[in-house]
Amino acid sequence: MAKLQTQIVRFFAFDVIDCEFVDADGHLHTLRDKVPVLTVEWLDESIDLPRPLLVDCVVLAQWQDEQGRQLVRISTAEPYWIESTEDLSEFVVEATQLQIGGDCA
């Protein structure tokens, strides 16, 4: 299991939060779900924003692009079926945006 580095940017009623990250192509993505789906931390509307949050994901593939960047295709569909506000669950990010086994990739 890997973890994607995101930032909590909004807190809504009913314990829903928005987390954002930028993919390898510079596209901003927003993951929106209930707090207990995204984290075991206790969070409420009094938290200071933005706030870092690691989101569980699965590594599907890894490669190096022509600019020498280490890229990773990830899925947020496992284990908790997290999708972006654009209904996406697969993303290509730079390896440095992931944490695997307690270490940064």
Gaussian input, Z-matrix of N, CA and C with variables (Angstrom, degrees):
# hf/3-21g

backbone

0 1
 N
 C     1     B1
 C     2     B2     1     A1
 N     3     B3     2     A2     1     D1
 C     4     B4     3     A3     2     D2
 C     5     B5     4     A4     3     D3
 N     6     B6     5     A5     4     D4
 C     7     B7     6     A6     5     D5
 C     8     B8     7     A7     6     D6
 N     9     B9     8     A8     7     D7
 C    10    B10     9     A9     8     D8
 C    11    B11    10    A10     9     D9
 N    12    B12    11    A11    10    D10
 C    13    B13    12    A12    11    D11
 C    14    B14    13    A13    12    D12
 N    15    B15    14    A14    13    D13
 C    16    B16    15    A15    14    D14
 C    17    B17    16    A16    15    D15
 N    18    B18    17    A17    16    D16
 C    19    B19    18    A18    17    D17
 C    20    B20    19    A19    18    D18
 N    21    B21    20    A20    19    D19
 C    22    B22    21    A21    20    D20
 C    23    B23    22    A22    21    D21
 N    24    B24    23    A23    22    D22
 C    25    B25    24    A24    23    D23
 C    26    B26    25    A25    24    D24
 N    27    B27    26    A26    25    D25
 C    28    B28    27    A27    26    D26
 C    29    B29    28    A28    27    D27
 N    30    B30    29    A29    28    D28
 C    31    B31    30    A30    29    D29
 C    32    B32    31    A31    30    D30
 N    33    B33    32    A32    31    D31
 C    34    B34    33    A33    32    D32
 C    35    B35    34    A34    33    D33
 N    36    B36    35    A35    34    D34
 C    37    B37    36    A36    35    D35
 C    38    B38    37    A37    36    D36
 N    39    B39    38    A38    37    D37
 C    40    B40    39    A39    38    D38
 C    41    B41    40    A40    39    D39
 N    42    B42    41    A41    40    D40
 C    43    B43    42    A42    41    D41
 C    44    B44    43    A43    42    D42
 N    45    B45    44    A44    43    D43
 C    46    B46    45    A45    44    D44
 C    47    B47    46    A46    45    D45
 N    48    B48    47    A47    46    D46
 C    49    B49    48    A48    47    D47
 C    50    B50    49    A49    48    D48
 N    51    B51    50    A50    49    D49
 C    52    B52    51    A51    50    D50
 C    53    B53    52    A52    51    D51
 N    54    B54    53    A53    52    D52
 C    55    B55    54    A54    53    D53
 C    56    B56    55    A55    54    D54
 N    57    B57    56    A56    55    D55
 C    58    B58    57    A57    56    D56
 C    59    B59    58    A58    57    D57
 N    60    B60    59    A59    58    D58
 C    61    B61    60    A60    59    D59
 C    62    B62    61    A61    60    D60
 N    63    B63    62    A62    61    D61
 C    64    B64    63    A63    62    D62
 C    65    B65    64    A64    63    D63
 N    66    B66    65    A65    64    D64
 C    67    B67    66    A66    65    D65
 C    68    B68    67    A67    66    D66
 N    69    B69    68    A68    67    D67
 C    70    B70    69    A69    68    D68
 C    71    B71    70    A70    69    D69
 N    72    B72    71    A71    70    D70
 C    73    B73    72    A72    71    D71
 C    74    B74    73    A73    72    D72
 N    75    B75    74    A74    73    D73
 C    76    B76    75    A75    74    D74
 C    77    B77    76    A76    75    D75
 N    78    B78    77    A77    76    D76
 C    79    B79    78    A78    77    D77
 C    80    B80    79    A79    78    D78
 N    81    B81    80    A80    79    D79
 C    82    B82    81    A81    80    D80
 C    83    B83    82    A82    81    D81
 N    84    B84    83    A83    82    D82
 C    85    B85    84    A84    83    D83
 C    86    B86    85    A85    84    D84
 N    87    B87    86    A86    85    D85
 C    88    B88    87    A87    86    D86
 C    89    B89    88    A88    87    D87
 N    90    B90    89    A89    88    D88
 C    91    B91    90    A90    89    D89
 C    92    B92    91    A91    90    D90
 N    93    B93    92    A92    91    D91
 C    94    B94    93    A93    92    D92
 C    95    B95    94    A94    93    D93
 N    96    B96    95    A95    94    D94
 C    97    B97    96    A96    95    D95
 C    98    B98    97    A97    96    D96
 N    99    B99    98    A98    97    D97
 C   100   B100    99    A99    98    D98
 C   101   B101   100   A100    99    D99
 N   102   B102   101   A101   100   D100
 C   103   B103   102   A102   101   D101
 C   104   B104   103   A103   102   D102
 N   105   B105   104   A104   103   D103
 C   106   B106   105   A105   104   D104
 C   107   B107   106   A106   105   D105
 N   108   B108   107   A107   106   D106
 C   109   B109   108   A108   107   D107
 C   110   B110   109   A109   108   D108
 N   111   B111   110   A110   109   D109
 C   112   B112   111   A111   110   D110
 C   113   B113   112   A112   111   D111
 N   114   B114   113   A113   112   D112
 C   115   B115   114   A114   113   D113
 C   116   B116   115   A115   114   D114
 N   117   B117   116   A116   115   D115
 C   118   B118   117   A117   116   D116
 C   119   B119   118   A118   117   D117
 N   120   B120   119   A119   118   D118
 C   121   B121   120   A120   119   D119
 C   122   B122   121   A121   120   D120
 N   123   B123   122   A122   121   D121
 C   124   B124   123   A123   122   D122
 C   125   B125   124   A124   123   D123
 N   126   B126   125   A125   124   D124
 C   127   B127   126   A126   125   D125
 C   128   B128   127   A127   126   D126
 N   129   B129   128   A128   127   D127
 C   130   B130   129   A129   128   D128
 C   131   B131   130   A130   129   D129
 N   132   B132   131   A131   130   D130
 C   133   B133   132   A132   131   D131
 C   134   B134   133   A133   132   D132
 N   135   B135   134   A134   133   D133
 C   136   B136   135   A135   134   D134
 C   137   B137   136   A136   135   D135
 N   138   B138   137   A137   136   D136
 C   139   B139   138   A138   137   D137
 C   140   B140   139   A139   138   D138
 N   141   B141   140   A140   139   D139
 C   142   B142   141   A141   140   D140
 C   143   B143   142   A142   141   D141
 N   144   B144   143   A143   142   D142
 C   145   B145   144   A144   143   D143
 C   146   B146   145   A145   144   D144
 N   147   B147   146   A146   145   D145
 C   148   B148   147   A147   146   D146
 C   149   B149   148   A148   147   D147
 N   150   B150   149   A149   148   D148
 C   151   B151   150   A150   149   D149
 C   152   B152   151   A151   150   D150
 N   153   B153   152   A152   151   D151
 C   154   B154   153   A153   152   D152
 C   155   B155   154   A154   153   D153
 N   156   B156   155   A155   154   D154
 C   157   B157   156   A156   155   D155
 C   158   B158   157   A157   156   D156
 N   159   B159   158   A158   157   D157
 C   160   B160   159   A159   158   D158
 C   161   B161   160   A160   159   D159
 N   162   B162   161   A161   160   D160
 C   163   B163   162   A162   161   D161
 C   164   B164   163   A163   162   D162
 N   165   B165   164   A164   163   D163
 C   166   B166   165   A165   164   D164
 C   167   B167   166   A166   165   D165
 N   168   B168   167   A167   166   D166
 C   169   B169   168   A168   167   D167
 C   170   B170   169   A169   168   D168
 N   171   B171   170   A170   169   D169
 C   172   B172   171   A171   170   D170
 C   173   B173   172   A172   171   D171
 N   174   B174   173   A173   172   D172
 C   175   B175   174   A174   173   D173
 C   176   B176   175   A175   174   D174
 N   177   B177   176   A176   175   D175
 C   178   B178   177   A177   176   D176
 C   179   B179   178   A178   177   D177
 N   180   B180   179   A179   178   D178
 C   181   B181   180   A180   179   D179
 C   182   B182   181   A181   180   D180
 N   183   B183   182   A182   181   D181
 C   184   B184   183   A183   182   D182
 C   185   B185   184   A184   183   D183
 N   186   B186   185   A185   184   D184
 C   187   B187   186   A186   185   D185
 C   188   B188   187   A187   186   D186
 N   189   B189   188   A188   187   D187
 C   190   B190   189   A189   188   D188
 C   191   B191   190   A190   189   D189
 N   192   B192   191   A191   190   D190
 C   193   B193   192   A192   191   D191
 C   194   B194   193   A193   192   D192
 N   195   B195   194   A194   193   D193
 C   196   B196   195   A195   194   D194
 C   197   B197   196   A196   195   D195
 N   198   B198   197   A197   196   D196
 C   199   B199   198   A198   197   D197
 C   200   B200   199   A199   198   D198
 N   201   B201   200   A200   199   D199
 C   202   B202   201   A201   200   D200
 C   203   B203   202   A202   201   D201
 N   204   B204   203   A203   202   D202
 C   205   B205   204   A204   203   D203
 C   206   B206   205   A205   204   D204
 N   207   B207   206   A206   205   D205
 C   208   B208   207   A207   206   D206
 C   209   B209   208   A208   207   D207
 N   210   B210   209   A209   208   D208
 C   211   B211   210   A210   209   D209
 C   212   B212   211   A211   210   D210
 N   213   B213   212   A212   211   D211
 C   214   B214   213   A213   212   D212
 C   215   B215   214   A214   213   D213
 N   216   B216   215   A215   214   D214
 C   217   B217   216   A216   215   D215
 C   218   B218   217   A217   216   D216
 N   219   B219   218   A218   217   D217
 C   220   B220   219   A219   218   D218
 C   221   B221   220   A220   219   D219
 N   222   B222   221   A221   220   D220
 C   223   B223   222   A222   221   D221
 C   224   B224   223   A223   222   D222
 N   225   B225   224   A224   223   D223
 C   226   B226   225   A225   224   D224
 C   227   B227   226   A226   225   D225
 N   228   B228   227   A227   226   D226
 C   229   B229   228   A228   227   D227
 C   230   B230   229   A229   228   D228
 N   231   B231   230   A230   229   D229
 C   232   B232   231   A231   230   D230
 C   233   B233   232   A232   231   D231
 N   234   B234   233   A233   232   D232
 C   235   B235   234   A234   233   D233
 C   236   B236   235   A235   234   D234
 N   237   B237   236   A236   235   D235
 C   238   B238   237   A237   236   D236
 C   239   B239   238   A238   237   D237
 N   240   B240   239   A239   238   D238
 C   241   B241   240   A240   239   D239
 C   242   B242   241   A241   240   D240
 N   243   B243   242   A242   241   D241
 C   244   B244   243   A243   242   D242
 C   245   B245   244   A244   243   D243
 N   246   B246   245   A245   244   D244
 C   247   B247   246   A246   245   D245
 C   248   B248   247   A247   246   D246
 N   249   B249   248   A248   247   D247
 C   250   B250   249   A249   248   D248
 C   251   B251   250   A250   249   D249
 N   252   B252   251   A251   250   D250
 C   253   B253   252   A252   251   D251
 C   254   B254   253   A253   252   D252
 N   255   B255   254   A254   253   D253
 C   256   B256   255   A255   254   D254
 C   257   B257   256   A256   255   D255
 N   258   B258   257   A257   256   D256
 C   259   B259   258   A258   257   D257
 C   260   B260   259   A259   258   D258
 N   261   B261   260   A260   259   D259
 C   262   B262   261   A261   260   D260
 C   263   B263   262   A262   261   D261
 N   264   B264   263   A263   262   D262
 C   265   B265   264   A264   263   D263
 C   266   B266   265   A265   264   D264
 N   267   B267   266   A266   265   D265
 C   268   B268   267   A267   266   D266
 C   269   B269   268   A268   267   D267
 N   270   B270   269   A269   268   D268
 C   271   B271   270   A270   269   D269
 C   272   B272   271   A271   270   D270
 N   273   B273   272   A272   271   D271
 C   274   B274   273   A273   272   D272
 C   275   B275   274   A274   273   D273
 N   276   B276   275   A275   274   D274
 C   277   B277   276   A276   275   D275
 C   278   B278   277   A277   276   D276
 N   279   B279   278   A278   277   D277
 C   280   B280   279   A279   278   D278
 C   281   B281   280   A280   279   D279
 N   282   B282   281   A281   280   D280
 C   283   B283   282   A282   281   D281
 C   284   B284   283   A283   282   D282
 N   285   B285   284   A284   283   D283
 C   286   B286   285   A285   284   D284
 C   287   B287   286   A286   285   D285
 N   288   B288   287   A287   286   D286
 C   289   B289   288   A288   287   D287
 C   290   B290   289   A289   288   D288
 N   291   B291   290   A290   289   D289
 C   292   B292   291   A291   290   D290
 C   293   B293   292   A292   291   D291
 N   294   B294   293   A293   292   D292
 C   295   B295   294   A294   293   D293
 C   296   B296   295   A295   294   D294
 N   297   B297   296   A296   295   D295
 C   298   B298   297   A297   296   D296
 C   299   B299   298   A298   297   D297
 N   300   B300   299   A299   298   D298
 C   301   B301   300   A300   299   D299
 C   302   B302   301   A301   300   D300
 N   303   B303   302   A302   301   D301
 C   304   B304   303   A303   302   D302
 C   305   B305   304   A304   303   D303
 N   306   B306   305   A305   304   D304
 C   307   B307   306   A306   305   D305
 C   308   B308   307   A307   306   D306
 N   309   B309   308   A308   307   D307
 C   310   B310   309   A309   308   D308
 C   311   B311   310   A310   309   D309
 N   312   B312   311   A311   310   D310
 C   313   B313   312   A312   311   D311
 C   314   B314   313   A313   312   D312

   B1=1.4517
   B2=1.5288
   B3=1.3127
   B4=1.4611
   B5=1.5279
   B6=1.3126
   B7=1.4613
   B8=1.5262
   B9=1.3245
   B10=1.4563
   B11=1.5189
   B12=1.3314
   B13=1.4605
   B14=1.5259
   B15=1.3331
   B16=1.4600
   B17=1.5309
   B18=1.3200
   B19=1.4577
   B20=1.5241
   B21=1.3339
   B22=1.4661
   B23=1.5219
   B24=1.3272
   B25=1.4653
   B26=1.5274
   B27=1.3498
   B28=1.4675
   B29=1.5237
   B30=1.3271
   B31=1.4585
   B32=1.5225
   B33=1.3140
   B34=1.4663
   B35=1.5350
   B36=1.3252
   B37=1.4617
   B38=1.5206
   B39=1.3011
   B40=1.4717
   B41=1.5285
   B42=1.3447
   B43=1.4633
   B44=1.5297
   B45=1.3092
   B46=1.4693
   B47=1.5219
   B48=1.3544
   B49=1.4616
   B50=1.5229
   B51=1.3208
   B52=1.4632
   B53=1.5172
   B54=1.3308
   B55=1.4635
   B56=1.5164
   B57=1.3142
   B58=1.4658
   B59=1.5216
   B60=1.3336
   B61=1.4585
   B62=1.5222
   B63=1.3189
   B64=1.4559
   B65=1.5255
   B66=1.3429
   B67=1.4646
   B68=1.5295
   B69=1.3258
   B70=1.4661
   B71=1.5216
   B72=1.3451
   B73=1.4653
   B74=1.5222
   B75=1.3355
   B76=1.4577
   B77=1.5129
   B78=1.3432
   B79=1.4673
   B80=1.5277
   B81=1.3426
   B82=1.4627
   B83=1.5207
   B84=1.3359
   B85=1.4636
   B86=1.5199
   B87=1.3321
   B88=1.4533
   B89=1.5142
   B90=1.3313
   B91=1.4549
   B92=1.5196
   B93=1.3388
   B94=1.4635
   B95=1.5192
   B96=1.3312
   B97=1.4623
   B98=1.5198
   B99=1.3226
   B100=1.4587
   B101=1.5275
   B102=1.3129
   B103=1.4533
   B104=1.5294
   B105=1.3575
   B106=1.4702
   B107=1.5364
   B108=1.3170
   B109=1.4615
   B110=1.5280
   B111=1.3207
   B112=1.4628
   B113=1.5245
   B114=1.3257
   B115=1.4624
   B116=1.5247
   B117=1.3249
   B118=1.4622
   B119=1.5327
   B120=1.3242
   B121=1.4675
   B122=1.5232
   B123=1.3302
   B124=1.4536
   B125=1.5288
   B126=1.3252
   B127=1.4596
   B128=1.5152
   B129=1.3138
   B130=1.4653
   B131=1.5214
   B132=1.3241
   B133=1.4673
   B134=1.5212
   B135=1.3224
   B136=1.4746
   B137=1.5323
   B138=1.3415
   B139=1.4641
   B140=1.5242
   B141=1.3202
   B142=1.4620
   B143=1.5213
   B144=1.3135
   B145=1.4692
   B146=1.5122
   B147=1.3198
   B148=1.4679
   B149=1.5186
   B150=1.3298
   B151=1.4615
   B152=1.5254
   B153=1.3319
   B154=1.4612
   B155=1.5258
   B156=1.3300
   B157=1.4632
   B158=1.5240
   B159=1.3221
   B160=1.4542
   B161=1.5227
   B162=1.3393
   B163=1.4584
   B164=1.5266
   B165=1.3346
   B166=1.4641
   B167=1.5210
   B168=1.3294
   B169=1.4603
   B170=1.5210
   B171=1.3237
   B172=1.4563
   B173=1.5238
   B174=1.3286
   B175=1.4626
   B176=1.5239
   B177=1.3369
   B178=1.4631
   B179=1.5257
   B180=1.3308
   B181=1.4756
   B182=1.5242
   B183=1.3351
   B184=1.4646
   B185=1.5182
   B186=1.3301
   B187=1.4530
   B188=1.5238
   B189=1.3123
   B190=1.4639
   B191=1.5197
   B192=1.3436
   B193=1.4645
   B194=1.5225
   B195=1.3470
   B196=1.4665
   B197=1.5286
   B198=1.3492
   B199=1.4697
   B200=1.5298
   B201=1.3398
   B202=1.4534
   B203=1.5191
   B204=1.3459
   B205=1.4670
   B206=1.5312
   B207=1.3176
   B208=1.4589
   B209=1.5275
   B210=1.3341
   B211=1.4563
   B212=1.5219
   B213=1.3388
   B214=1.4607
   B215=1.5225
   B216=1.3388
   B217=1.4701
   B218=1.5224
   B219=1.3492
   B220=1.4609
   B221=1.5186
   B222=1.3183
   B223=1.4580
   B224=1.5219
   B225=1.3311
   B226=1.4607
   B227=1.5248
   B228=1.3353
   B229=1.4656
   B230=1.5264
   B231=1.3334
   B232=1.4628
   B233=1.5202
   B234=1.2807
   B235=1.4533
   B236=1.5285
   B237=1.3471
   B238=1.4686
   B239=1.5248
   B240=1.3155
   B241=1.4554
   B242=1.5293
   B243=1.3120
   B244=1.4658
   B245=1.5234
   B246=1.3396
   B247=1.4645
   B248=1.5199
   B249=1.3230
   B250=1.4554
   B251=1.5251
   B252=1.3124
   B253=1.4615
   B254=1.5223
   B255=1.3455
   B256=1.4714
   B257=1.5305
   B258=1.3438
   B259=1.4746
   B260=1.5258
   B261=1.3255
   B262=1.4608
   B263=1.5259
   B264=1.3251
   B265=1.4598
   B266=1.5285
   B267=1.3325
   B268=1.4617
   B269=1.5280
   B270=1.3349
   B271=1.4525
   B272=1.5252
   B273=1.3264
   B274=1.4579
   B275=1.5198
   B276=1.3296
   B277=1.4561
   B278=1.5254
   B279=1.3135
   B280=1.4597
   B281=1.5231
   B282=1.3236
   B283=1.4698
   B284=1.5108
   B285=1.3276
   B286=1.4573
   B287=1.5283
   B288=1.3369
   B289=1.4652
   B290=1.5189
   B291=1.3240
   B292=1.4549
   B293=1.5173
   B294=1.3076
   B295=1.4615
   B296=1.5145
   B297=1.3201
   B298=1.4592
   B299=1.5210
   B300=1.3140
   B301=1.4565
   B302=1.5149
   B303=1.3232
   B304=1.4565
   B305=1.5205
   B306=1.3347
   B307=1.4717
   B308=1.5176
   B309=1.3077
   B310=1.4534
   B311=1.5129
   B312=1.3413
   B313=1.4747
   B314=1.5210
   A1=108.77
   A2=115.43
   A3=121.97
   A4=108.59
   A5=115.31
   A6=120.72
   A7=108.25
   A8=114.91
   A9=122.99
   A10=109.71
   A11=116.19
   A12=121.10
   A13=109.31
   A14=115.96
   A15=122.17
   A16=108.51
   A17=115.13
   A18=122.39
   A19=108.59
   A20=117.03
   A21=119.95
   A22=106.41
   A23=116.13
   A24=119.86
   A25=113.29
   A26=117.34
   A27=120.71
   A28=110.11
   A29=114.63
   A30=121.99
   A31=106.72
   A32=116.22
   A33=121.88
   A34=109.49
   A35=115.57
   A36=120.92
   A37=109.56
   A38=116.39
   A39=123.37
   A40=111.68
   A41=116.81
   A42=122.72
   A43=114.30
   A44=117.52
   A45=122.21
   A46=108.23
   A47=115.12
   A48=119.55
   A49=110.53
   A50=114.95
   A51=123.02
   A52=108.02
   A53=115.60
   A54=122.77
   A55=107.49
   A56=116.91
   A57=120.68
   A58=111.35
   A59=114.61
   A60=122.44
   A61=107.41
   A62=116.30
   A63=122.70
   A64=107.74
   A65=116.86
   A66=120.56
   A67=110.96
   A68=116.52
   A69=122.02
   A70=113.26
   A71=117.20
   A72=121.08
   A73=112.79
   A74=117.32
   A75=121.07
   A76=114.50
   A77=118.11
   A78=122.08
   A79=109.46
   A80=116.21
   A81=122.13
   A82=109.32
   A83=116.54
   A84=122.54
   A85=109.62
   A86=116.24
   A87=122.17
   A88=109.39
   A89=115.78
   A90=122.00
   A91=106.85
   A92=117.39
   A93=121.34
   A94=108.73
   A95=115.62
   A96=119.80
   A97=108.55
   A98=115.03
   A99=120.83
   A100=109.91
   A101=115.81
   A102=121.77
   A103=112.03
   A104=120.07
   A105=119.09
   A106=114.43
   A107=118.27
   A108=121.09
   A109=110.04
   A110=117.15
   A111=122.05
   A112=114.29
   A113=117.19
   A114=119.20
   A115=111.22
   A116=115.55
   A117=120.83
   A118=110.33
   A119=116.08
   A120=120.65
   A121=110.06
   A122=115.73
   A123=120.16
   A124=107.06
   A125=116.08
   A126=121.74
   A127=109.52
   A128=116.02
   A129=120.61
   A130=108.91
   A131=115.86
   A132=120.16
   A133=114.20
   A134=118.52
   A135=120.60
   A136=112.92
   A137=119.06
   A138=120.23
   A139=110.83
   A140=115.52
   A141=121.23
   A142=108.64
   A143=116.73
   A144=122.41
   A145=110.04
   A146=119.10
   A147=126.47
   A148=110.32
   A149=115.18
   A150=122.69
   A151=108.11
   A152=118.42
   A153=120.04
   A154=111.85
   A155=115.46
   A156=121.08
   A157=108.52
   A158=116.70
   A159=122.35
   A160=108.67
   A161=116.48
   A162=122.27
   A163=108.91
   A164=116.17
   A165=120.95
   A166=111.30
   A167=115.23
   A168=121.72
   A169=109.18
   A170=115.88
   A171=122.56
   A172=108.18
   A173=116.76
   A174=121.92
   A175=108.61
   A176=116.18
   A177=122.04
   A178=112.23
   A179=117.48
   A180=121.52
   A181=108.53
   A182=114.98
   A183=121.89
   A184=109.10
   A185=117.18
   A186=121.58
   A187=109.77
   A188=115.02
   A189=121.63
   A190=107.33
   A191=116.20
   A192=119.02
   A193=110.54
   A194=116.57
   A195=121.60
   A196=113.44
   A197=117.32
   A198=120.57
   A199=111.64
   A200=117.18
   A201=120.87
   A202=115.01
   A203=116.88
   A204=119.64
   A205=110.21
   A206=116.42
   A207=121.43
   A208=107.43
   A209=116.42
   A210=121.45
   A211=110.41
   A212=114.44
   A213=121.37
   A214=108.58
   A215=116.34
   A216=120.37
   A217=106.13
   A218=115.53
   A219=120.86
   A220=110.40
   A221=114.95
   A222=121.82
   A223=108.53
   A224=115.87
   A225=121.28
   A226=110.50
   A227=116.50
   A228=120.33
   A229=111.32
   A230=116.13
   A231=119.42
   A232=108.04
   A233=120.59
   A234=125.38
   A235=114.73
   A236=119.00
   A237=120.62
   A238=114.85
   A239=118.86
   A240=124.35
   A241=112.50
   A242=115.06
   A243=121.75
   A244=107.84
   A245=116.38
   A246=121.70
   A247=109.62
   A248=114.66
   A249=120.10
   A250=109.12
   A251=115.38
   A252=120.11
   A253=111.13
   A254=116.91
   A255=122.47
   A256=111.20
   A257=116.68
   A258=123.46
   A259=113.33
   A260=117.31
   A261=121.95
   A262=109.54
   A263=116.09
   A264=120.31
   A265=111.68
   A266=118.07
   A267=121.96
   A268=108.89
   A269=114.36
   A270=120.52
   A271=109.40
   A272=116.73
   A273=122.01
   A274=106.74
   A275=115.50
   A276=121.66
   A277=108.83
   A278=115.93
   A279=119.67
   A280=108.42
   A281=116.28
   A282=121.32
   A283=112.37
   A284=117.61
   A285=121.26
   A286=113.08
   A287=117.03
   A288=121.19
   A289=112.58
   A290=116.96
   A291=121.38
   A292=111.18
   A293=114.02
   A294=121.70
   A295=106.11
   A296=116.27
   A297=120.95
   A298=108.38
   A299=116.45
   A300=120.38
   A301=114.50
   A302=117.16
   A303=121.17
   A304=114.36
   A305=117.95
   A306=121.48
   A307=109.18
   A308=116.95
   A309=120.32
   A310=108.07
   A311=115.81
   A312=120.54
   A313=110.20
   D1=137.56
   D2=176.96
   D3=-114.20
   D4=168.05
   D5=177.24
   D6=-131.48
   D7=131.09
   D8=178.94
   D9=-92.37
   D10=130.71
   D11=177.64
   D12=-76.59
   D13=121.26
   D14=177.70
   D15=-131.94
   D16=177.26
   D17=175.04
   D18=-126.97
   D19=128.15
   D20=171.21
   D21=-73.39
   D22=125.18
   D23=-177.36
   D24=-117.96
   D25=-18.65
   D26=179.79
   D27=-145.87
   D28=146.59
   D29=174.62
   D30=-124.42
   D31=126.31
   D32=-178.88
   D33=-109.53
   D34=170.60
   D35=173.39
   D36=-60.27
   D37=159.48
   D38=177.90
   D39=64.58
   D40=30.27
   D41=173.65
   D42=60.09
   D43=38.49
   D44=176.39
   D45=-103.41
   D46=136.51
   D47=178.88
   D48=-128.57
   D49=154.76
   D50=171.55
   D51=-107.69
   D52=129.87
   D53=174.59
   D54=-118.62
   D55=136.31
   D56=-178.34
   D57=-119.22
   D58=151.26
   D59=171.60
   D60=-153.76
   D61=161.09
   D62=179.31
   D63=-110.54
   D64=130.31
   D65=-179.61
   D66=-79.59
   D67=-179.74
   D68=-176.40
   D69=-63.70
   D70=-21.48
   D71=178.47
   D72=-93.75
   D73=4.21
   D74=178.56
   D75=86.93
   D76=10.14
   D77=-179.60
   D78=-86.30
   D79=129.24
   D80=178.12
   D81=-80.06
   D82=128.21
   D83=177.24
   D84=-117.37
   D85=145.58
   D86=176.94
   D87=-120.33
   D88=123.39
   D89=173.33
   D90=-99.35
   D91=127.26
   D92=-178.09
   D93=-125.34
   D94=124.98
   D95=177.77
   D96=-164.84
   D97=177.20
   D98=177.82
   D99=-73.36
   D100=148.80
   D101=-179.23
   D102=-51.21
   D103=-49.06
   D104=-177.12
   D105=-64.04
   D106=-19.20
   D107=176.25
   D108=-78.70
   D109=-37.38
   D110=-174.74
   D111=-89.23
   D112=-24.39
   D113=-176.55
   D114=-159.66
   D115=156.52
   D116=173.91
   D117=-91.12
   D118=-5.37
   D119=177.53
   D120=-66.81
   D121=147.53
   D122=173.54
   D123=-87.05
   D124=116.69
   D125=-178.90
   D126=-127.94
   D127=146.12
   D128=172.46
   D129=-143.29
   D130=-176.79
   D131=-174.06
   D132=-65.02
   D133=-7.47
   D134=-179.98
   D135=-86.92
   D136=-1.01
   D137=-178.79
   D138=-68.33
   D139=148.83
   D140=175.57
   D141=-77.64
   D142=132.90
   D143=-179.95
   D144=-119.39
   D145=148.55
   D146=-3.13
   D147=-72.38
   D148=158.67
   D149=-178.62
   D150=-139.05
   D151=132.80
   D152=179.61
   D153=-66.14
   D154=145.97
   D155=176.59
   D156=-149.13
   D157=131.23
   D158=175.16
   D159=-91.95
   D160=126.39
   D161=-178.01
   D162=-110.11
   D163=130.16
   D164=179.37
   D165=-61.33
   D166=140.52
   D167=177.48
   D168=-155.56
   D169=171.36
   D170=179.24
   D171=-120.54
   D172=135.59
   D173=176.63
   D174=-81.28
   D175=125.67
   D176=179.63
   D177=-100.02
   D178=-35.33
   D179=-177.89
   D180=-161.76
   D181=156.31
   D182=176.87
   D183=-138.40
   D184=144.85
   D185=177.07
   D186=-164.16
   D187=170.73
   D188=176.26
   D189=-110.95
   D190=131.49
   D191=179.85
   D192=-86.20
   D193=179.26
   D194=-176.30
   D195=-66.67
   D196=-18.06
   D197=175.43
   D198=-89.15
   D199=0.23
   D200=179.71
   D201=87.65
   D202=5.85
   D203=179.07
   D204=-77.31
   D205=139.78
   D206=173.72
   D207=-84.57
   D208=113.58
   D209=-177.66
   D210=-109.33
   D211=152.13
   D212=-178.39
   D213=-137.89
   D214=129.51
   D215=170.97
   D216=-90.69
   D217=124.78
   D218=-179.15
   D219=-120.83
   D220=162.00
   D221=173.13
   D222=-127.27
   D223=130.87
   D224=173.62
   D225=-97.06
   D226=3.57
   D227=178.55
   D228=-69.74
   D229=-26.26
   D230=176.95
   D231=-114.62
   D232=138.72
   D233=5.76
   D234=-95.47
   D235=-3.51
   D236=-169.53
   D237=-118.51
   D238=14.69
   D239=-179.91
   D240=49.92
   D241=58.88
   D242=177.19
   D243=-93.05
   D244=130.09
   D245=178.45
   D246=-124.32
   D247=159.36
   D248=175.42
   D249=-78.34
   D250=171.41
   D251=176.69
   D252=-68.47
   D253=-9.11
   D254=174.85
   D255=-100.49
   D256=14.58
   D257=-179.79
   D258=63.19
   D259=32.45
   D260=177.29
   D261=-105.03
   D262=145.60
   D263=174.90
   D264=-131.05
   D265=-2.01
   D266=174.97
   D267=-117.73
   D268=135.22
   D269=-175.80
   D270=-143.02
   D271=152.71
   D272=171.62
   D273=-107.39
   D274=121.56
   D275=-178.81
   D276=-128.50
   D277=166.02
   D278=173.75
   D279=-77.43
   D280=145.42
   D281=-177.82
   D282=-56.27
   D283=-29.76
   D284=-179.40
   D285=-66.94
   D286=-13.55
   D287=178.82
   D288=-86.49
   D289=-0.34
   D290=-177.13
   D291=-112.46
   D292=151.19
   D293=170.82
   D294=-120.97
   D295=125.69
   D296=-178.68
   D297=-125.50
   D298=121.93
   D299=177.31
   D300=60.00
   D301=33.63
   D302=178.02
   D303=87.39
   D304=-10.85
   D305=178.57
   D306=-113.06
   D307=152.44
   D308=174.54
   D309=-74.04
   D310=143.00
   D311=-178.09
   D312=-72.65

